[in-house]
Amino acid sequence: MNSLGSRLGFLIRQRSFQIALALWVLISVAAVLLCHGTMPLPIGPHPDKPAAMVISSSIALLFLALEIGLVALITRRRALPDLAARAPDRGVALRETIALWLYGALVLLIGRFIGLHFFGESIAMHLNGSLVGATRVQSPVEAYTWAAYNATLIALVPYVVFRMRGYSNQQLNLTSSDLKSDVIVIAVVLAIGCFMDLTLDGNVLKLTHHQQMVGGLLSFVLHLFGTDLPVMIFIYSVLMPRYATLTAPVTAFLLGAASYPAMHVFESWTRYDSLAHSVLSVIVVFLFFFPPGLMKSFLTLRTGNAWVHVWAFHAVSPHVTVDTRLIVRDFNIP
């Protein structure tokens, strides 16, 4: 208990944690004020209750904080991996971090242009309707293009470039130092996620057996290439070790969490047709994606294995348990 109390006290005293908490409160209040009583973005089932969306995000944040505590308890006897040792010196790490983010921003912007031109909607990190409810039907061609674009430019290219620069899979957080512990963490986190997902309307159990099998497998493959692997390589393989060497551990953890929503600024439900909508879009992206980003960041920092978050908290839950319904509809699977 003293150890847990001392760790919580240490966390609360960190300036980066205090700033993050203050920003969370600030954007929560700003989101409600900018909505003027009605959410103008096509997200959530109750656009007339923007405060409910903000509250649910904070509840998700608290729930995932408890889940992080559970993972910390499970792995309490495991040595903490030294991610900073997997990165180059600070000067090189800073240049690589800046270069990767500039590249990522360019890929996202080009994806937005290509998607709007050919499909009427940007190529984002998720398909239209993922987790939040669809606003239109996507064609299979669009879904395949989305997966191929993200897998190639956000996952494959950075992986190949950094491997060619001499970084090993271990330095990219792609190997396990304790497979048994990793499997236990994956099993526990995945079980909790699946249980929560299956309490939602529209989950995979609401579909026919044929839709579950065909749609579930297709959803798994498409989302693995379209979002799971790109997020893993870009943030938790390449950026996390560099954050660890450039900043203090708590700051690196929070940067890893914040990087996840930063890559989602062009989701299908965002709007950039006015300053107010643009600010609100960015705020809601962070309210929606920062909590899961915390979990992904912690799983990577605690295990040193970026694959853990993919299998525990991304590929199956929620992209099979929840998003299979989306793929069944888009591909018209009977």
Backbone torsions as a table, in degrees:
resi	resn	phi	psi	omega
1	MET	NA	-43.9	178.4
2	ASN	-61.3	-38.4	179.0
3	SER	-64.4	-44.1	178.7
4	LEU	-64.2	-43.4	179.4
5	GLY	-62.3	-39.9	179.8
6	SER	-67.4	-36.2	178.7
7	ARG	-67.9	-42.1	177.5
8	LEU	-64.0	-40.6	177.9
9	GLY	-63.0	-41.8	177.3
10	PHE	-60.9	-43.5	-179.4
11	LEU	-62.3	-46.4	-177.1
12	ILE	-64.1	-30.7	-179.2
13	ARG	-78.5	-11.8	-178.1
14	GLN	-72.9	130.7	-178.2
15	ARG	-60.7	-39.2	-178.9
16	SER	-64.5	-36.2	177.5
17	PHE	-67.4	-42.8	179.7
18	GLN	-62.7	-40.8	178.5
19	ILE	-65.5	-44.0	-179.4
20	ALA	-62.2	-42.4	179.2
21	LEU	-64.3	-42.8	178.6
22	ALA	-64.0	-40.8	178.3
23	LEU	-65.1	-37.4	178.4
24	TRP	-62.0	-45.3	178.3
25	VAL	-63.4	-42.3	-178.1
26	LEU	-62.5	-48.6	-177.8
27	ILE	-71.8	-26.7	176.1
28	SER	-65.4	-46.4	177.9
29	VAL	-66.0	-43.1	-178.5
30	ALA	-62.4	-37.3	-180.0
31	ALA	-61.3	-44.1	179.5
32	VAL	-65.7	-43.3	-177.8
33	LEU	-66.8	-39.1	-178.2
34	LEU	-71.6	-21.9	-179.4
35	CYS	-77.0	-24.7	-178.7
36	HIS	53.3	40.0	175.9
37	GLY	94.9	-18.6	-179.4
38	THR	-139.8	130.8	178.5
39	MET	-73.2	114.9	-179.3
40	PRO	-77.9	-11.8	179.0
41	LEU	-89.2	141.9	-179.8
42	PRO	-77.1	67.9	-179.4
43	ILE	-139.3	136.5	177.6
44	GLY	87.8	154.1	-176.7
45	PRO	-81.1	-13.0	-175.2
46	HIS	-129.7	79.1	-178.2
47	PRO	-64.1	-18.8	179.6
48	ASP	-83.9	1.6	-179.3
49	LYS	-130.8	66.2	-178.8
50	PRO	-61.4	-31.4	179.5
51	ALA	-63.4	-33.5	179.2
52	ALA	-64.4	-37.7	177.8
53	MET	-65.1	-41.8	179.4
54	VAL	-64.8	-43.5	179.7
55	ILE	-63.6	-41.2	179.6
56	SER	-63.9	-33.6	177.1
57	SER	-65.8	-40.4	178.1
58	SER	-68.7	-36.5	175.7
59	ILE	-63.7	-42.9	177.3
60	ALA	-60.9	-39.1	179.2
61	LEU	-62.5	-45.0	179.6
62	LEU	-66.7	-41.2	179.2
63	PHE	-62.3	-44.2	-179.2
64	LEU	-70.7	-28.9	173.9
65	ALA	-63.6	-39.6	176.3
66	LEU	-66.4	-39.1	179.0
67	GLU	-66.7	-36.9	174.8
68	ILE	-61.7	-41.0	176.6
69	GLY	-61.1	-37.8	177.4
70	LEU	-64.7	-43.2	178.2
71	VAL	-63.7	-40.5	177.7
72	ALA	-61.3	-38.5	178.0
73	LEU	-66.3	-44.1	-179.3
74	ILE	-62.0	-36.6	-174.1
75	THR	-102.7	19.2	-173.1
76	ARG	-61.3	-27.7	-179.4
77	ARG	-93.3	1.2	-178.2
78	ARG	-90.3	136.4	178.7
79	ALA	-64.2	141.9	179.8
80	LEU	-77.0	122.4	-179.3
81	PRO	-66.9	147.2	-179.7
82	ASP	-96.5	87.8	-178.1
83	LEU	-68.5	-30.0	-179.8
84	ALA	-61.9	-32.3	179.5
85	ALA	-69.8	-14.8	-179.4
86	ARG	-88.7	-5.5	-179.2
87	ALA	-105.3	162.6	177.0
88	PRO	-75.7	-173.7	179.1
89	ASP	-64.6	164.7	-170.2
90	ARG	-57.3	-39.6	-178.9
91	GLY	-62.9	-48.3	179.0
92	VAL	-66.4	-42.2	-179.8
93	ALA	-59.9	-41.1	179.5
94	LEU	-65.6	-44.0	179.5
95	ARG	-64.0	-41.2	179.6
96	GLU	-66.3	-38.5	179.3
97	THR	-64.5	-46.9	179.7
98	ILE	-63.7	-44.2	-179.1
99	ALA	-62.4	-41.7	-178.6
100	LEU	-66.6	-40.8	179.3
101	TRP	-68.1	-36.9	175.5
102	LEU	-63.8	-42.2	176.8
103	TYR	-62.8	-46.1	-179.2
104	GLY	-61.6	-42.0	178.3
105	ALA	-61.7	-39.3	178.8
106	LEU	-65.5	-43.5	179.0
107	VAL	-62.4	-42.2	179.7
108	LEU	-66.0	-40.8	179.3
109	LEU	-66.6	-42.8	178.0
110	ILE	-65.3	-39.6	177.4
111	GLY	-61.8	-38.2	177.0
112	ARG	-63.6	-44.4	-179.6
113	PHE	-64.3	-48.2	-179.2
114	ILE	-62.0	-45.5	-178.8
115	GLY	-62.7	-45.2	179.0
116	LEU	-63.5	-37.4	-177.9
117	HIS	-69.7	-44.5	-173.7
118	PHE	-95.7	-29.3	-173.4
119	PHE	-123.5	-7.4	-179.4
120	GLY	83.4	5.7	-179.0
121	GLU	-155.7	141.6	-173.5
122	SER	-66.6	153.0	170.7
123	ILE	-79.4	108.0	-175.8
124	ALA	-111.2	-166.6	178.8
125	MET	-82.9	-12.4	175.4
126	HIS	-134.8	154.5	172.8
127	LEU	-71.8	158.2	175.7
128	ASN	-56.5	128.3	176.9
129	GLY	93.7	-8.6	-179.7
130	SER	-60.4	117.3	176.7
131	LEU	74.4	-27.1	-170.6
132	VAL	-113.8	-4.7	-177.9
133	GLY	100.3	132.7	-174.2
134	ALA	-81.1	149.0	174.5
135	THR	-108.1	-7.4	177.5
136	ARG	-163.1	168.9	176.7
137	VAL	-94.0	131.7	177.4
138	GLN	-98.5	148.9	177.4
139	SER	-81.8	155.1	174.0
140	PRO	-55.6	-36.2	179.3
141	VAL	-60.9	-41.8	179.1
142	GLU	-65.1	-41.3	179.7
143	ALA	-64.5	-43.0	178.7
144	TYR	-65.8	-41.0	179.0
145	THR	-62.3	-44.1	177.8
146	TRP	-56.4	-50.0	-177.9
147	ALA	-64.6	-42.8	-178.1
148	ALA	-67.3	-41.5	-178.9
149	TYR	-62.4	-52.0	-177.6
150	ASN	-66.7	-41.8	-178.5
151	ALA	-63.3	-40.0	-176.6
152	THR	-74.5	-50.3	-170.3
153	LEU	-89.2	-27.0	-177.8
154	ILE	-103.0	-21.8	179.1
155	ALA	-108.1	-60.8	-171.8
156	LEU	-65.1	-49.8	-176.9
157	VAL	-60.7	-51.2	177.3
158	PRO	-59.9	-39.0	-180.0
159	TYR	-62.5	-47.9	-178.2
160	VAL	-63.9	-42.9	-178.3
161	VAL	-62.1	-46.1	-177.4
162	PHE	-74.7	-27.4	172.4
163	ARG	-68.5	-40.1	177.9
164	MET	-67.1	-24.2	176.3
165	ARG	-79.9	-0.3	173.1
166	GLY	101.8	5.0	-179.4
167	TYR	-83.7	132.7	-179.6
168	SER	-81.1	169.2	176.2
169	ASN	-62.0	-32.9	176.8
170	GLN	-65.7	-42.1	178.7
171	GLN	-67.0	-20.4	177.2
172	LEU	-98.4	15.9	177.0
173	ASN	60.8	34.7	-175.8
174	LEU	-112.9	14.2	175.0
175	THR	-128.9	159.5	-179.1
176	SER	-102.2	135.5	175.5
177	SER	-96.5	-11.8	179.3
178	ASP	-153.8	84.7	-172.7
179	LEU	-61.6	-40.7	-179.5
180	LYS	-60.6	-46.2	178.9
181	SER	-64.0	-41.3	178.6
182	ASP	-60.5	-44.1	-179.0
183	VAL	-63.9	-39.6	178.4
184	ILE	-63.9	-45.5	178.7
185	VAL	-60.8	-45.7	179.5
186	ILE	-59.4	-46.1	-177.2
187	ALA	-62.4	-44.0	-177.9
188	VAL	-67.6	-50.2	-177.6
189	VAL	-65.7	-40.5	179.6
190	LEU	-65.3	-40.4	179.2
191	ALA	-62.0	-43.5	178.6
192	ILE	-64.1	-45.0	-179.3
193	GLY	-62.7	-44.9	180.0
194	CYS	-64.0	-41.1	178.7
195	PHE	-60.5	-45.1	179.8
196	MET	-66.2	-41.4	-178.7
197	ASP	-63.7	-38.6	-175.1
198	LEU	-76.3	-2.5	172.7
199	THR	-90.7	-7.1	-177.6
200	LEU	-86.8	153.2	172.8
201	ASP	-68.9	144.6	177.5
202	GLY	79.6	13.7	179.1
203	ASN	-73.6	175.2	-172.3
204	VAL	-63.0	-25.5	-179.8
205	LEU	-71.6	-14.6	179.1
206	LYS	-81.2	-7.3	-177.4
207	LEU	-94.4	167.0	175.9
208	THR	-71.7	164.1	179.9
209	HIS	-60.6	-38.7	179.2
210	HIS	-65.4	-42.8	178.0
211	GLN	-65.2	-37.1	178.1
212	GLN	-63.4	-44.2	-176.8
213	MET	-71.7	-56.4	-175.5
214	VAL	-72.2	-49.0	-179.2
215	GLY	-66.7	-38.8	179.6
216	GLY	-63.5	-43.9	178.7
217	LEU	-65.9	-42.9	179.8
218	LEU	-65.9	-40.0	177.8
219	SER	-63.2	-42.1	178.8
220	PHE	-59.1	-48.4	-176.3
221	VAL	-68.0	-47.9	-178.0
222	LEU	-61.9	-45.8	-179.0
223	HIS	-72.7	-28.9	176.0
224	LEU	-60.2	-45.1	-178.1
225	PHE	-84.1	-31.8	-174.5
226	GLY	-80.8	-28.5	-178.0
227	THR	-139.7	-39.1	-174.3
228	ASP	-64.0	-55.5	-178.5
229	LEU	-67.6	-41.9	176.2
230	PRO	-57.8	-44.8	178.6
231	VAL	-63.7	-43.5	-178.4
232	MET	-61.3	-50.3	-176.3
233	ILE	-68.5	-50.7	-172.8
234	PHE	-63.9	-50.7	-174.7
235	ILE	-91.3	-58.1	-165.4
236	TYR	-88.9	-11.4	172.5
237	SER	-95.6	-48.4	-173.1
238	VAL	-92.8	-51.4	-171.9
239	LEU	-75.3	-37.6	-174.4
240	MET	-58.3	-46.3	177.2
241	PRO	-61.4	-33.3	-179.9
242	ARG	-74.1	-37.6	172.5
243	TYR	-59.3	-40.0	-176.9
244	ALA	-65.9	-32.9	-179.6
245	THR	-86.6	-20.7	-178.4
246	LEU	-90.4	-23.2	-173.1
247	THR	-136.9	176.1	174.7
248	ALA	-70.9	158.6	-175.9
249	PRO	-54.6	-45.2	-179.5
250	VAL	-65.0	-39.9	178.6
251	THR	-65.4	-41.5	177.6
252	ALA	-61.1	-42.5	177.5
253	PHE	-59.1	-46.4	-178.6
254	LEU	-70.8	-35.5	176.1
255	LEU	-65.1	-39.8	176.4
256	GLY	-62.4	-37.7	178.4
257	ALA	-69.8	-42.4	-177.7
258	ALA	-71.9	-25.2	179.5
259	SER	-65.8	-29.2	-178.9
260	TYR	-64.5	-53.8	175.7
261	PRO	-65.7	-29.9	179.9
262	ALA	-59.3	-28.9	179.5
263	MET	-83.6	-1.5	-175.7
264	HIS	-113.0	21.3	-174.2
265	VAL	-70.4	-12.1	179.2
266	PHE	-112.2	30.5	176.8
267	GLU	-58.2	158.5	-172.6
268	SER	-59.9	-26.4	-176.8
269	TRP	-92.6	0.2	177.2
270	THR	-79.1	152.3	178.4
271	ARG	-133.3	132.4	-179.1
272	TYR	-126.6	37.9	-178.9
273	ASP	-91.9	-3.9	175.5
274	SER	-155.9	164.6	-179.7
275	LEU	-63.7	-43.0	-178.9
276	ALA	-63.1	-44.1	179.2
277	HIS	-67.2	-35.4	-179.8
278	SER	-65.6	-46.8	179.2
279	VAL	-63.3	-43.8	-179.8
280	LEU	-64.2	-39.2	179.7
281	SER	-60.2	-47.0	-180.0
282	VAL	-64.3	-41.6	179.4
283	ILE	-61.5	-47.3	-177.8
284	VAL	-67.7	-35.7	175.5
285	VAL	-57.1	-44.3	-179.3
286	PHE	-71.8	-37.0	176.9
287	LEU	-63.2	-36.7	-175.4
288	PHE	-81.2	-39.6	-170.8
289	PHE	-104.8	-14.9	179.7
290	PHE	-65.6	-42.8	178.0
291	PRO	-56.5	-50.5	176.1
292	PRO	-65.1	-28.7	176.0
293	GLY	-61.8	-36.4	176.3
294	LEU	-59.8	-44.0	-178.4
295	MET	-65.9	-44.9	180.0
296	LYS	-62.8	-41.2	-179.8
297	SER	-65.5	-45.0	-179.3
298	PHE	-64.8	-43.7	-179.9
299	LEU	-58.7	-38.4	-179.9
300	THR	-72.4	-44.9	179.5
301	LEU	-64.3	-37.7	-174.9
302	ARG	-76.5	-35.1	-177.3
303	THR	-101.9	-20.9	-175.4
304	GLY	70.9	14.3	-175.8
305	ASN	-129.1	107.0	-177.1
306	ALA	-66.2	-21.1	178.4
307	TRP	-66.2	-25.7	-176.2
308	VAL	-59.8	-45.2	-178.0
309	HIS	-68.9	-30.1	179.6
310	VAL	-62.3	-49.4	-176.0
311	TRP	-81.2	-29.7	-177.6
312	ALA	-85.0	-31.4	-165.0
313	PHE	-144.7	31.7	-179.9
314	HIS	-156.8	-62.1	-167.7
315	ALA	-67.1	-43.0	-179.0
316	VAL	-95.2	-54.1	174.8
317	SER	-106.6	111.5	16.1
318	PRO	-109.4	3.3	-167.5
319	HIS	-76.7	-12.0	169.5
320	VAL	-105.6	-48.5	-175.8
321	THR	-63.9	-32.6	-177.8
322	VAL	-112.0	-45.5	-170.3
323	ASP	-83.7	-3.2	175.5
324	THR	-59.6	-35.7	179.9
325	ARG	-60.0	-34.5	179.2
326	LEU	-66.9	-46.4	-179.4
327	ILE	-67.4	-38.8	177.6
328	VAL	-59.2	-42.6	179.2
329	ARG	-69.1	-46.7	-177.2
330	ASP	-65.6	-35.1	-178.6
331	PHE	-97.3	3.2	177.8
332	ASN	51.7	49.8	-179.5
333	ILE	-82.2	120.7	-175.3
334	PRO	-73.4	NA	NA
